[in-house]
């Protein structure tokens, strides 16, 4: 599955969106960098990254080795 970033208005945060437009997680900016969170605010066991694109790439690599990832429709 391919994923893309959808920016959240007035923040430095992003939704991770799948092919069908469903959200599967978020990338949230902090002082440490961009951190990947799954639905339900569960932090993925990935280090913070310097850019949201680097965090998305790490999420894609991680998700390829993981079973079903929960998702929600994005409005």
N, C-alpha and C positions, 0 to 999 in steps of 0.2 A: 504494500500500500504506500502511496505517496502522501506526504504531509506538507502543509504550508503554514505560514504564520499569518495570523490576523491580528492587527494591532488593536489595542483597547484604547478608546478615546481618552485623552488627557492623562495618560499614564505612560510609563516605559515598559509596560507588560504586554504580553501577547498570548493569544489562544493558539494551541496547536490543533490544526484542523485537518481531518482526513479527506479522502477523495469525495465522499458523499456529503461533505459540509458539516460533519459531526465533530464536536470538540472532544479531544481525547486527553487534553492536559493544558497546562499553562507554562509559560516561561516568564518568570518574575525577576525583575532587577532589584539587586540589593548592593550594598557596599562591596560585597565579595565578587559580584559579577551577576551573570544571568543563570538562574537555577531552574531546573525542570521540576514541575509538580504534576502529579497525576490527578485525576478527578478526586474530589474529597480532600484536597490539600495534603495529599500524601507526597512527601518529597521523594523523588526518584533518587536512587543511590548513584548519582552522577555529580561530579565536581561542578562548581560554578564555572561558567565560560565567559570569555571576553566580549562576545557578540551574541545576539539572539540567533543568528544563522549558525554559529558554531554549536550552540546548545541544541538547536533543531537537528543538526547533523548527528550529534551524539544520541539524541532521542531516537532517530531513525535507525541507527546502528543497534541500539539497545532493544527497540521494539521488534527487530527482525529475529531476535533470539528469545522472545517472550511469547507466551500464549495469548489468549484473548485479552484485549485491552478495552476496558469499559469506555463508552462514549455517550455524549448527549448532543441533541440537535443545537445548532448555533442559530440564533435569531438575528 
